Amino acid sequence: MKISKDNIRSEIMSYLTEHPEARDTLDGIVQWWLLECRIIHQTAVVKEALADLVSQGLIIKHTKDDSQILYSLNRSEH
């Protein structure tokens, strides 16, 4: 998947908006700033995908005693 220069600019500015005192090297920006932006975005996308799969009955959502949520295959659907 190719990432455009516009996406990178947007991610850098998003990071700096949330962390206005941040300073880093090129390597630090690539390894930490951009990684953090992608993790946050991917987490939101994965959450939406899981909700879709649960609503379709393909996976089951389990809430543990400590409120953590586990997901597993709905074997009755396969």
C-alpha positions in Angstrom: 0.0 0.0 0.0 1.5 3.3 -1.1 1.2 6.2 1.2 1.0 9.7 -0.4 3.0 12.7 0.6 -0.3 14.4 1.4 -1.2 11.7 3.9 2.2 12.0 5.5 1.9 15.8 5.8 -1.5 15.3 7.3 -0.3 12.7 9.9 2.7 14.9 10.9 0.4 17.9 11.4 -2.1 15.8 13.3 0.6 14.6 15.6 2.0 18.1 16.2 -1.5 19.5 16.8 -1.9 16.9 19.6 1.7 17.3 20.8 2.6 21.0 20.2 5.8 20.7 22.1 7.1 17.7 20.2 10.5 17.7 18.5 12.2 14.8 16.9 14.6 13.6 14.2 13.6 12.2 10.8 14.0 8.7 12.2 12.0 9.5 15.4 9.2 11.0 13.3 9.0 7.9 11.1 9.3 5.5 14.0 7.1 7.2 16.6 4.9 10.0 15.3 3.7 8.3 12.1 3.4 4.9 13.8 1.2 6.4 16.5 -1.0 8.1 13.9 -1.4 4.8 12.0 -2.1 2.8 15.1 -4.8 5.2 16.2 -6.4 5.1 12.7 -6.1 1.4 12.4 -7.6 0.8 15.8 -10.7 2.8 14.8 -11.0 0.8 11.6 -10.5 -2.5 13.3 -13.2 -1.5 15.9 -15.7 -0.8 13.1 -14.8 -4.0 11.3 -15.3 -6.0 14.5 -18.7 -4.4 15.2 -19.8 -5.3 11.6 -18.7 -8.9 12.1 -20.5 -9.1 15.4 -23.7 -7.6 14.0 -23.5 -10.2 11.1 -23.2 -13.0 13.6 -19.8 -14.1 12.2 -17.9 -13.5 15.4 -18.9 -13.4 19.1 -18.1 -10.7 21.5 -17.3 -11.8 25.0 -17.0 -9.5 28.0 -14.6 -10.7 30.7 -15.1 -10.0 34.4 -12.5 -7.2 34.2 -14.5 -5.6 31.4 -12.0 -6.6 28.7 -13.7 -7.7 25.5 -12.6 -10.8 23.6 -13.7 -11.8 20.1 -14.0 -15.3 18.7 -15.3 -17.2 15.7 -19.0 -18.0 15.9 -18.7 -21.7 15.2 -22.4 -22.1 14.8 -22.2 -19.9 11.6 -19.5 -22.1 10.0 
